[in-house]
Amino acid sequence: MKRLNSPKDDNVPVYIFVLLFTILLLSYFPPLGVFLISGCGVDFWINVCLTILGYLPGHVHAFYLEYVYYQRKKLDPMAHATERRAPGVYSDRIQNGGHPNRNYGTV
């Protein structure tokens, strides 16, 4: 099965559909969209707290996480070693753009 890594793949309509679906989901309920891209981690719980405190802060945080995720998803997986970590993002999945972390074996 072919993995969808970037818009350069043959599945561009699927990639665009997933991106638009995530944006629509973030528009109505930000923590659910964050859960889909980061899992049940620190970023998800921060977004839940921000959404409880105010709907707008939850949206801003969710769209920031989505921006970082999709911006880094377009990068080459090997370029993540030289990339600085995005401030305020605690999930390695978002930091790596969904690519597996391949920093093992380095000094």
N, CA and C atoms as a LAMMPS dump frame, in Angstrom:
ITEM: TIMESTEP
0
ITEM: NUMBER OF ATOMS
321
ITEM: BOX BOUNDS ff ff ff
-5.0000000000000000e+02 5.0000000000000000e+02
-5.0000000000000000e+02 5.0000000000000000e+02
-5.0000000000000000e+02 5.0000000000000000e+02
ITEM: ATOMS id mol type element x y z
1 1 1 N 0.84 -1.167 0
2 1 2 C 0 0 0
3 1 3 C 0.895 1.243 0
4 2 1 N 0.596 2.177 -0.856
5 2 2 C 1.403 3.381 -0.991
6 2 3 C 1.047 4.374 0.115
7 3 1 N 2.052 4.929 0.733
8 3 2 C 1.83 5.896 1.805
9 3 3 C 1.785 7.302 1.222
10 4 1 N 0.829 8.09 1.67
11 4 2 C 0.668 9.457 1.191
12 4 3 C 1.585 10.372 1.984
13 5 1 N 2.636 10.868 1.352
14 5 2 C 3.613 11.696 2.055
15 5 3 C 3.488 13.164 1.724
16 6 1 N 3.202 13.493 0.493
17 6 2 C 3.194 14.889 0.1
18 6 3 C 2.302 15.073 -1.109
19 7 1 N 2.016 16.334 -1.445
20 7 2 C 1.186 16.569 -2.617
21 7 3 C 1.841 16.15 -3.923
22 8 1 N 3.125 15.771 -3.909
23 8 2 C 3.8 15.332 -5.119
24 8 3 C 3.353 13.935 -5.535
25 9 1 N 2.687 13.204 -4.635
26 9 2 C 2.224 11.857 -4.945
27 9 3 C 1.102 11.897 -5.97
28 10 1 N 0.724 10.732 -6.452
29 10 2 C -0.37 10.627 -7.409
30 10 3 C -1.718 10.906 -6.776
31 11 1 N -1.81 10.86 -5.464
32 11 2 C -3.075 11.016 -4.756
33 11 3 C -3.313 12.455 -4.311
34 12 1 N -3.072 13.416 -5.165
35 12 2 C -3.245 14.823 -4.813
36 12 3 C -4.677 15.126 -4.398
37 13 1 N -5.713 14.612 -5.088
38 13 2 C -7.086 14.896 -4.628
39 13 3 C -7.356 14.372 -3.216
40 14 1 N -6.797 13.233 -2.877
41 14 2 C -6.982 12.679 -1.53
42 14 3 C -6.284 13.565 -0.505
43 15 1 N -5.081 14.021 -0.818
44 15 2 C -4.333 14.897 0.083
45 15 3 C -5.1 16.192 0.333
46 16 1 N -5.641 16.774 -0.729
47 16 2 C -6.401 18.02 -0.593
48 16 3 C -7.673 17.781 0.2
49 17 1 N -8.345 16.641 -0.033
50 17 2 C -9.553 16.321 0.715
51 17 3 C -9.253 16.185 2.204
52 18 1 N -8.176 15.5 2.554
53 18 2 C -7.808 15.331 3.97
54 18 3 C -7.481 16.679 4.592
55 19 1 N -6.769 17.532 3.88
56 19 2 C -6.435 18.861 4.386
57 19 3 C -7.692 19.693 4.612
58 20 1 N -8.608 19.701 3.646
59 20 2 C -9.853 20.463 3.8
60 20 3 C -10.739 19.892 4.9
61 21 1 N -10.774 18.574 5.024
62 21 2 C -11.547 17.943 6.093
63 21 3 C -11.002 18.347 7.461
64 22 1 N -9.686 18.372 7.601
65 22 2 C -9.075 18.775 8.869
66 22 3 C -9.378 20.237 9.178
67 23 1 N -9.341 21.092 8.181
68 23 2 C -9.652 22.513 8.394
69 23 3 C -11.102 22.677 8.83
70 24 1 N -12.029 21.964 8.175
71 24 2 C -13.439 22.032 8.581
72 24 3 C -13.639 21.51 9.997
73 25 1 N -12.955 20.437 10.327
74 25 2 C -13.063 19.878 11.669
75 25 3 C -12.532 20.851 12.709
76 26 1 N -11.418 21.513 12.393
77 26 2 C -10.856 22.5 13.315
78 26 3 C -11.777 23.699 13.47
79 27 1 N -12.553 24.009 12.447
80 27 2 C -13.453 25.157 12.521
81 27 3 C -14.559 24.943 13.544
82 28 1 N -15.028 23.712 13.674
83 28 2 C -16.145 23.441 14.579
84 28 3 C -15.705 22.981 15.964
85 29 1 N -14.688 22.153 16.028
86 29 2 C -14.237 21.63 17.322
87 29 3 C -12.723 21.455 17.284
88 30 1 N -11.984 22.478 17.713
89 30 2 C -10.519 22.447 17.59
90 30 3 C -9.82 21.244 18.25
91 31 1 N -10.22 20.795 19.463
92 31 2 C -9.486 19.678 20.052
93 31 3 C -9.555 18.383 19.238
94 32 1 N -10.654 18.15 18.536
95 32 2 C -10.747 16.934 17.735
96 32 3 C -9.778 16.977 16.557
97 33 1 N -9.63 18.134 15.935
98 33 2 C -8.66 18.275 14.853
99 33 3 C -7.232 18.105 15.344
100 34 1 N -6.94 18.642 16.525
101 34 2 C -5.601 18.487 17.108
102 34 3 C -5.351 17.025 17.451
103 35 1 N -6.381 16.335 17.94
104 35 2 C -6.25 14.913 18.261
105 35 3 C -5.889 14.108 17.01
106 36 1 N -6.467 14.468 15.871
107 36 2 C -6.188 13.729 14.642
108 36 3 C -4.747 13.896 14.163
109 37 1 N -4.14 15.055 14.403
110 37 2 C -2.769 15.245 13.914
111 37 3 C -1.704 14.973 14.973
112 38 1 N -2.067 15.027 16.279
113 38 2 C -1.029 14.835 17.293
114 38 3 C -1.256 13.637 18.205
115 39 1 N -2.464 13.124 18.243
116 39 2 C -2.763 12.051 19.172
117 39 3 C -3.137 12.635 20.526
118 40 1 N -3.255 11.774 21.506
119 40 2 C -3.675 12.205 22.845
120 40 3 C -2.441 12.536 23.678
121 41 1 N -1.865 13.681 23.406
122 41 2 C -0.663 14.096 24.107
123 41 3 C -0.829 15.468 24.731
124 42 1 N 0.28 16.088 25.02
125 42 2 C 0.28 17.395 25.672
126 42 3 C -0.402 18.452 24.811
127 43 1 N -0.128 18.441 23.505
128 43 2 C -0.739 19.439 22.627
129 43 3 C -2.258 19.334 22.625
130 44 1 N -2.78 18.124 22.659
131 44 2 C -4.229 17.93 22.705
132 44 3 C -4.816 18.517 23.978
133 45 1 N -4.204 18.225 25.121
134 45 2 C -4.753 18.714 26.401
135 45 3 C -4.599 20.23 26.543
136 46 1 N -3.524 20.788 26.01
137 46 2 C -3.383 22.244 26.005
138 46 3 C -4.507 22.854 25.181
139 47 1 N -4.813 22.236 24.044
140 47 2 C -5.879 22.765 23.196
141 47 3 C -7.241 22.624 23.863
142 48 1 N -7.473 21.539 24.582
143 48 2 C -8.737 21.388 25.316
144 48 3 C -8.875 22.506 26.343
145 49 1 N -7.812 22.768 27.094
146 49 2 C -7.853 23.841 28.107
147 49 3 C -8.067 25.211 27.461
148 50 1 N -7.379 25.473 26.351
149 50 2 C -7.551 26.755 25.679
150 50 3 C -8.962 26.909 25.115
151 51 1 N -9.549 25.823 24.627
152 51 2 C -10.912 25.889 24.1
153 51 3 C -11.915 26.114 25.222
154 52 1 N -11.67 25.527 26.392
155 52 2 C -12.552 25.75 27.545
156 52 3 C -12.436 27.201 28.015
157 53 1 N -11.222 27.727 28.029
158 53 2 C -11.02 29.108 28.474
159 53 3 C -11.606 30.116 27.489
160 54 1 N -11.592 29.782 26.235
161 54 2 C -12.142 30.67 25.214
162 54 3 C -12.072 29.99 23.87
163 55 1 N -13.094 30.147 23.109
164 55 2 C -13.165 29.449 21.823
165 55 3 C -12.084 29.939 20.857
166 56 1 N -11.797 31.23 20.858
167 56 2 C -10.795 31.788 19.943
168 56 3 C -9.366 31.307 20.251
169 57 1 N -8.927 31.28 21.517
170 57 2 C -7.574 30.758 21.768
171 57 3 C -7.398 29.303 21.33
172 58 1 N -8.446 28.504 21.494
173 58 2 C -8.382 27.116 21.033
174 58 3 C -8.224 27.029 19.528
175 59 1 N -8.911 27.921 18.802
176 59 2 C -8.79 27.949 17.343
177 59 3 C -7.399 28.38 16.906
178 60 1 N -6.886 29.417 17.519
179 60 2 C -5.556 29.914 17.139
180 60 3 C -4.513 28.826 17.359
181 61 1 N -4.56 28.162 18.498
182 61 2 C -3.612 27.093 18.807
183 61 3 C -3.758 25.933 17.823
184 62 1 N -4.995 25.543 17.518
185 62 2 C -5.226 24.422 16.601
186 62 3 C -4.725 24.739 15.192
187 63 1 N -4.993 25.936 14.704
188 63 2 C -4.527 26.296 13.369
189 63 3 C -3.006 26.424 13.321
190 64 1 N -2.398 26.866 14.42
191 64 2 C -0.932 26.926 14.474
192 64 3 C -0.341 25.52 14.394
193 65 1 N -0.917 24.578 15.152
194 65 2 C -0.423 23.203 15.109
195 65 3 C -0.612 22.593 13.72
196 66 1 N -1.743 22.874 13.111
197 66 2 C -1.987 22.345 11.766
198 66 3 C -1.007 22.949 10.762
199 67 1 N -0.733 24.234 10.895
200 67 2 C 0.235 24.88 10.001
201 67 3 C 1.614 24.23 10.128
202 68 1 N 2.071 24.044 11.359
203 68 2 C 3.393 23.433 11.572
204 68 3 C 3.416 22.011 11.014
205 69 1 N 2.345 21.241 11.259
206 69 2 C 2.283 19.856 10.81
207 69 3 C 2.365 19.757 9.291
208 70 1 N 1.517 20.511 8.582
209 70 2 C 1.503 20.403 7.125
210 70 3 C 2.702 21.08 6.474
211 71 1 N 3.267 22.096 7.107
212 71 2 C 4.465 22.723 6.571
213 71 3 C 5.647 21.761 6.661
214 72 1 N 5.737 21.015 7.752
215 72 2 C 6.846 20.069 7.919
216 72 3 C 6.593 18.753 7.204
217 73 1 N 5.345 18.477 6.89
218 73 2 C 5.027 17.263 6.142
219 73 3 C 5.591 17.354 4.73
220 74 1 N 5.692 18.585 4.194
221 74 2 C 6.215 18.781 2.844
222 74 3 C 7.734 18.651 2.78
223 75 1 N 8.413 18.76 3.923
224 75 2 C 9.877 18.69 3.932
225 75 3 C 10.355 17.26 3.768
226 76 1 N 11.59 17.131 3.337
227 76 2 C 12.234 15.833 3.253
228 76 3 C 12.414 15.29 4.67
229 77 1 N 12.098 14.013 4.901
230 77 2 C 12.236 13.465 6.257
231 77 3 C 13.643 13.589 6.836
232 78 1 N 14.654 13.558 5.994
233 78 2 C 16.025 13.665 6.5
234 78 3 C 16.387 15.109 6.853
235 79 1 N 15.608 16.086 6.396
236 79 2 C 15.887 17.492 6.697
237 79 3 C 15.416 17.881 8.094
238 80 1 N 14.661 17.011 8.743
239 80 2 C 14.158 17.339 10.076
240 80 3 C 15.266 17.391 11.126
241 81 1 N 16.386 16.716 10.87
242 81 2 C 17.491 16.739 11.83
243 81 3 C 18.093 18.138 11.934
244 82 1 N 18.092 18.889 10.839
245 82 2 C 18.663 20.238 10.856
246 82 3 C 17.62 21.299 11.162
247 83 1 N 16.346 20.947 11.122
248 83 2 C 15.254 21.89 11.36
249 83 3 C 15.116 22.174 12.854
250 84 1 N 14.949 23.454 13.197
251 84 2 C 14.72 23.818 14.6
252 84 3 C 13.321 23.408 15.006
253 85 1 N 13.147 23.109 16.276
254 85 2 C 11.823 22.732 16.771
255 85 3 C 10.925 23.964 16.772
256 86 1 N 9.667 23.76 16.413
257 86 2 C 8.693 24.853 16.418
258 86 3 C 8.364 25.189 17.871
259 87 1 N 8.351 26.458 18.235
260 87 2 C 8.051 26.815 19.628
261 87 3 C 6.602 26.517 19.98
262 88 1 N 6.394 25.988 21.178
263 88 2 C 5.051 25.721 21.666
264 88 3 C 4.437 24.444 21.149
265 89 1 N 5.207 23.626 20.44
266 89 2 C 4.697 22.348 19.938
267 89 3 C 5.448 21.236 20.664
268 90 1 N 4.715 20.378 21.376
269 90 2 C 5.344 19.355 22.198
270 90 3 C 5.291 17.967 21.578
271 91 1 N 4.459 17.771 20.565
272 91 2 C 4.294 16.468 19.933
273 91 3 C 5.378 16.248 18.88
274 92 1 N 6.081 15.121 18.975
275 92 2 C 7.09 14.796 17.962
276 92 3 C 6.444 14.509 16.617
277 93 1 N 5.217 14.012 16.636
278 93 2 C 4.517 13.736 15.38
279 93 3 C 4.281 15.031 14.602
280 94 1 N 3.924 16.106 15.289
281 94 2 C 3.731 17.386 14.611
282 94 3 C 5.079 17.971 14.215
283 95 1 N 6.066 17.876 15.089
284 95 2 C 7.395 18.409 14.773
285 95 3 C 7.987 17.754 13.525
286 96 1 N 7.702 16.449 13.336
287 96 2 C 8.251 15.719 12.192
288 96 3 C 7.318 15.701 10.994
289 97 1 N 6.163 16.328 11.106
290 97 2 C 5.221 16.343 9.997
291 97 3 C 4.634 14.988 9.692
292 98 1 N 4.536 14.137 10.699
293 98 2 C 3.972 12.806 10.505
294 98 3 C 4.971 11.771 10.04
295 99 1 N 6.187 12.195 9.715
296 99 2 C 7.219 11.248 9.309
297 99 3 C 7.78 10.568 10.553
298 100 1 N 8.169 9.284 10.452
299 100 2 C 8.76 8.625 11.621
300 100 3 C 10.082 9.278 11.995
301 101 1 N 10.38 9.28 13.283
302 101 2 C 11.613 9.87 13.78
303 101 3 C 12.756 8.917 13.511
304 102 1 N 13.71 9.334 12.702
305 102 2 C 14.822 8.448 12.333
306 102 3 C 16.148 8.989 12.832
307 103 1 N 16.157 9.501 14.046
308 103 2 C 17.396 10.039 14.611
309 103 3 C 18.141 9.013 15.451
310 104 1 N 17.691 7.77 15.45
311 104 2 C 18.357 6.764 16.266
312 104 3 C 19.712 6.426 15.653
313 105 1 N 20.627 6.061 16.517
314 105 2 C 21.949 5.683 16.051
315 105 3 C 22.89 6.851 15.81
316 106 1 N 22.479 8.064 16.161
317 106 2 C 23.355 9.208 15.968
318 106 3 C 23.934 9.615 17.305
319 107 1 N 25.037 10.333 17.248
320 107 2 C 25.673 10.784 18.466
321 107 3 C 25.334 12.216 18.712
